[in-house]
Amino acid sequence: MFLLRTGLDAKQFIATGVLVSIFIDLARVPTYFATFASSSVELGERQMWLIAVGSVAAFAGAWLGSQYLKKATIKVVRLIVATMMLLIGGALIFGLIGS
């Protein structure tokens, strides 16, 4: 959310968000791997489906984003980010998503 007020243009905003996500994932993925490798927890069918759907959605979102980035203004990007944050936050509060 703090990136919305930095004055970046659309490409810089998205690139900065992607870079932050990459750094977070570089720390998170090895932690997950170590946790699953050292425990007797096995991934069930539901978890495999969630991983598959999440992976497909991530690639689809990246592809769609690259297609529309040429046309996007920072105002549109800010509006989309703010709207999605409110929708996801509301869904979490009302228990529609999450555990």
Buried (B, 14 or more C-beta within 10 A) or exposed (E): EEBBEEEBEBEEBBEEBEEEEEEEEEEEEEEEEEEEEEEEEEEEEEEEEEEEEEEEEEEEEEEEEEEEEEEBEBEEBBEEBEEEEEEEEEEEEEEEEEE
